[in-house]
Every structure is written in structure tokens, then in C-alpha cells.
């Protein structure tokens, strides 16, 4: 049976994060993940996880100055201190919440200096995470939703993972982003599965619930299971109304 993780960056955003965790448990999710939990008391989140028994799979590093359009710090030249501080903060929260992974956000940048900054930050993050047995995730974002983002294809991510060579550096394979940018979601996933650390999904191209669009998730989830993947898949879609009213897909796609 396919298991699912609720991405609380998109689901139940109308309530505080601890209550969103509780709502995910009531709805039947097997795990949760979040984006930026840093403005809430970590103890409140830990209590909600303990009450529900849901594991927290992953969280993101901070984006930086969101009002000025920043979307991550790790690949921004000249921002080494802030990028490392964001990694430290995320790993500290992961420790407190029992999260197995941290997604290091690259940011909007390009060029050799940006790549060098990203590699340096990832090496630092992987070294820090290794002692606690945690993995570091990198995720290509599509150019429509995240224009200018440094990491935008799975080929680029795969090359960086292979070059850095850290055993705990893995690919966050988001079926939605891959579908928007590259197509052939099934083929790309099969080719990259050895380096995948987490899988997320949403309808392509509108990022709605996975019950429509160009990706047949019933077929794709069966293919994923056949590849030996048995961890929860991350539901990172934009609800078309109250989250509880958009969950009919869960029973059908399990």
C-alpha cells in the first residue's frame, strides 16, 4: 500500500502548524513535512508529532529576504555566512523534530561563482548532517514557478550529486517540477532512483490535487512501488478549497 506524507507548506495552511499536523493525522496521512517552521516554538511542534505519532520527514532551509524575492541562500555568492547559518538552523530543528532530511535551498542565481558557492554550502551541510545520520536534499525547481532559480533540471542536480560525492546528498524528486520542466516523469524517475532521497507530487501543470492533469499518478505510484520505494510520498499540491475537501484521491491512489 502506498503511503503519503502531507506537505504542510501547502496543506492546512489556514491553521497553526501544530494543528495542521493533527489534521494530517486525522485525514490518514502517514507522515508530514514542512517548509519553514522557524517562527513557532519547536516544543509545540514536537508535542503535536508525539501526540499523533507522525514522523516529520523533512524541512527547508530559510529563503533569506523573501520581500526582496530571495528563494534560498546556498548558491548566492558572497552569502556564505548566512547560508551556513541557515543550514545550522535547519539541522538544529531537524534534530529537535526528528526529521530525517533537510532541503538546502539554492536561491536565484547563475554562473560559476554561484555554482562554487552552492557546492561549498552543500559540502558543509553534508558534513554537519552526517554525524546525526541525516540526509541533505537538493531540488530542481521549474522556471515558471521559480524564475532564475539556480537548480532547475534533474540532470544538473545529478551532476552535482555525483561530483560532490557525499553519501548523504540526495535528490528531492518533485514530479510536478519535473513534469513542468522536463516531461517524461516516469523515465526520469527510473533513471535517477539510485540518488533519490524523497519524492513529491502534484498535478501537472496546475499543481492541484493529483486526480487530474498530464501525469497519471495511479500508474506512476505503481511504478514507484515496483522500483522498491517504500517510503511515504510527499503530497505538495495547492488545494482547490479547504484541504479536507480535496483528499478523495488518497483512497484511490493508495
PyMOL commands that set and color helices and strands:
alter all, ss='L'
color gray80, all
select helices_A, chain A and resi 17-27+42-52+66-68+80-97+112-130+154-164+175-181+185-195+217-226+243-246+248-253
alter helices_A, ss='H'
color red, helices_A
select strands_A, chain A and resi 4-7+31-33+55-56+58-60+101-103+135-138+169-174+196-201+233-235
alter strands_A, ss='S'
color yellow, strands_A
deselect
rebuild
show_as cartoon
